[in-house]
Amino acid sequence: MATLITGGGSQIGLRLAQLLGEVGKPVIFASRSGSRIPEGAPHVKFDWDDPSTFEAPFSLGQKIDYVYILGPSDYDPLPKAKPFIDLAVAKGVKRFIALSASGDHTEKGPGATEMGRVHTYLHDQGLDYVALRPTWFTENIARFYGHGIKANGLIQNVVEKGPVAFVAVEDIAQTAFKAITDVESLRTREPFLIGPDLVSYQDVVAILSEVLGREITYKVISVEDQIALYRQLGLSEEFAPILANIEKALDDGADLRTATDPRAIKGKVGVREWIEKNKGTFI
């Protein structure tokens, strides 16, 4: 009855493992490097780019009923994910929990892109699955803007006024936990995951200014400049423009529509609470 967590060293993976451990559910970590895996925890090397590693989790002698999929970073992850999914099914896995994303581009169907291709495949194969579809990670405030906040007191982005439904890793992990332990409590198998409030980037810098005790400002930049910044942060040539244009769509109310969709599940950790808890990140 174990859960295999791919991307085991990720923030969501680690928190999901904690939640499962608290109720006595066994976990197997699968990761490329093994870094950040808790000492003594069952762990195997797993690399989406090396299919020879796919057998490793099933060679430990522990029955795996659930698999959390943090998919390949490729724009189209299905060619790499499909052979592993097929193997897992053959090995008796009962349910897949796939981390996908909100937005029209990941709606299941023939037009799906990115991780939407993966949960479309799970659906088309008639498999038991939950596709977690979060909006923008609250943690990205630190990942994408942390340096600018610390060095220049500045956040730059393409969004002018559009509200953002930031959702924290904690709330995503809690839903993944329910997908394994109490799936019937979910209103849908493809929930949008949003935070408790919709905020603008102007709201974000106001909260940061108050919590940090110094002025943080916000600057609207062009899509082209946003693409360049994302590439500097290591996003691929292909994915950087896609992400920048998805963000620009926030000005057209993309996250407002997501938040009012009946599939949306509202989390508990708001932006202010997250910033207060992670204040040290920006000092």
Buried (B, 14 or more C-beta within 10 A) or exposed (E): EBBBBBBBBBBBBBBBBEBBEEEEBBBBBBBBEBEEBBEEBBBBBBBBEEEEBBEBBBEBEBEBBBBBBBBBBBEBBBEBBBEBBEBBBEBEBBBBBBBBBBBBBBBBEEEBBBBBBBBBBBBEEEBEBBBBBBBBBBBEBBEBBBEBBBEEBBBBBBBEEBBBBBBBBBBBBBBBBBBBBEBEEBEBBBBBBBBBBBBBBBBBBBBBBEBBEEEBBBEBBEEEBBBBBBBEEEBBEEBBBBBBEBBBBBBEEBBBBBBEBEBBBBBEBBBBBBBEEBEEBBE
